[in-house]
Amino acid sequence: MKPLICTHRSSAPPERVWPLASDFANAAGRIRAITKVEMLTPGPVGSGSRFREWRGRQAVDMEVAAWSPPRSYSLRGYAMGTEFTSEIQCVPDGAGTRLEMVIHVRPRTFGAKLLSPLISLMSKVMVKSCAKDLGDIARVAERDANGP
């Protein structure tokens, strides 16, 4: 399956966006679709850190697969027989930031492989959902940069 790509531009600088985009423990307070986050590993976040993220009733365990502050990180998770990785980048764009997310979806079980054409059809919905997440991060960064 082709990678899914979504972007969102924020007027806030990368120094403001990165800490918000990479603070998984507090993501539920910033990204409206996330209802709860539980950190599964103690200490500072970095490669190998794990957390559980809820969107509604569905929880997904995720691991930080790559960590390159203050510009990018990659997450890996499994859901319904499918492995997904998502890379988030905070790219300087003038005085602001271009948030970019690239998602790779790989079916791993027989059932998931059978359903992969359906996953491809749902790609527009997935991109729209990711764009909302990036927009939420940008909204908080811009609000915090401009005051309450």
C-alpha positions, -999 to 999 in steps of 0.1 A, spaced: 0 0 0 12 35 -8 23 57 21 -4 81 33 8 117 36 -8 146 53 5 181 61 -6 211 80 10 245 83 12 263 116 21 300 121 39 289 154 77 283 152 91 248 153 105 255 189 68 258 200 54 230 179 79 203 186 73 201 224 36 198 218 38 172 190 62 150 209 45 152 244 26 119 241 16 118 278 -5 150 274 -18 143 238 -54 138 250 -55 174 261 -44 186 227 -57 162 201 -95 160 202 -97 124 188 -75 111 216 -94 103 247 -67 89 269 -29 81 269 -11 58 293 27 59 293 40 23 295 76 31 300 90 54 327 114 83 322 120 107 294 106 99 260 130 85 233 136 55 211 119 25 227 94 45 247 60 29 247 25 42 254 -11 32 250 -34 56 231 -72 55 232 -94 69 205 -129 63 218 -130 27 231 -102 15 209 -67 14 224 -35 9 205 0 3 220 26 23 203 64 24 204 88 53 195 107 36 167 130 67 159 136 98 179 153 129 163 145 159 184 136 187 177 125 178 142 111 143 139 100 110 154 85 78 142 59 56 159 51 19 153 19 2 164 -3 -28 156 -41 -29 153 -64 -55 138 -36 -76 123 -20 -45 107 13 -29 115 15 8 110 44 33 113 39 71 112 67 96 110 60 131 122 82 160 111 83 196 122 98 214 93 107 252 95 85 271 70 93 308 71 84 320 106 61 290 111 62 252 109 50 226 84 38 196 102 41 165 80 29 129 88 38 99 66 20 67 74 29 32 62 3 5 67 13 -32 63 -12 -60 69 5 -88 89 -23 -115 94 -42 -134 68 -74 -116 77 -58 -82 75 -43 -91 41 -78 -101 29 -91 -67 40 -63 -47 26 -83 -35 -4 -108 -21 21 -80 -3 40 -69 13 7 -104 25 1 -104 41 36 -71 59 30 -89 93 24 -106 90 58 -73 81 75 -56 111 59 -85 134 69 -82 121 105 -44 126 106 -48 161 92 -73 169 121 -47 157 146 -20 179 130 -44 208 130 -51 203 167 -14 205 175 -10 236 153 -41 252 170 -26 247 205 9 259 194 -6 291 179 -29 297 208 0 293 233 24 314 212 -2 343 211 -13 340 247 -46 328 261 
